[in-house]
């Protein structure tokens, strides 16, 4: 159903991620904590956590990265973001 084995340890990890969202005062630290927890549940080589821009519709900004070089988000933002077909999901 979920595409992964939601055993007891995965549920505990998911609960820990939710707790970090609500308990971490530093917003950037919270975003990094979410990425770290999700990287255990969803294996991969890297991830970024962007925010929707407050000033430009359909734009992402201010990424936090885990296992991704600083150049990669800039390449996405400058070269590929205009071609992203998922932008409607974070439009105001």
N, C-alpha and C positions, 0 to 999 in steps of 0.2 A: 504494500500500500504506500509506504513512504519512500520506497526506493532504497532503503537501507534497513539494517537490522536494528530496530528500536528496542534493544534489550535494556535491562535495568541500568547498566553503566552509561548508556547513551542518554537515557532519560535524566539521569543525575547530571550529566554534562550539560544537557539542554537547560535544566533548571539552574545550573550555575551561570550559564550565559545570561539568562533572564535576570538573575539576581545582580549580576554585574551591571546590566543596563540600568537597573533601578538604584543601586547602591553606590556606584562610582560617581563622585562629584566632578572630577575632571573629565570633560566631554571627550577630549582626544584620547585619554587613557581608556575610557569606556569603549570607544570605537576600536582601539587596538585589542582590548580584551575580548570583544565580540569576534573579531577576526581570528584571534588565537584559538578561541573555543570552537568556532566553526571549522577551522582548519583540521581539527581532530575528527569532527563528525563527517566532513566532506574533504577527503584527501585531494591534494593538488599541490602544484609547485609554488603558487603564490596567489595573493588576492589583494584587492583594493576596496576601500570603503569610501565612496564619494558622498557628497551632499548635493542636493539640488540648489542651484543658484537662486539667491534672493533677488537678484537684479536682472537676470536674463532668463527668459522662458526657454525651457527645453535644454538647459545647459547644466553640466555637472561641474563641481568645484571642490577644492580643498580635500584631496584624497589622503587617506592614511593607508600605508602599504605594509604588507607582510610578505616577505620573500620576493619582492618586486623592486627592481632598481628605480631610482628617482626619475630616470629618463622615460620609462614606459608610460606613466600617467601623463606626462607632458606630450608624448607622441599621440596618445589617444585624444587628449583634449585639443591639440592643435591640428591634427590631421584626420582623425576618424570620427570624432563626436558628431559631426554634421551628417554622417551616414548611418548613425545608430537608429535602428527602427524601434527601439524600446523607449524612446524619450517620452512618449505619451503617458507612461506609467508614473512619471514624476513631475508632470506639468501642473501648474496651479489651476 
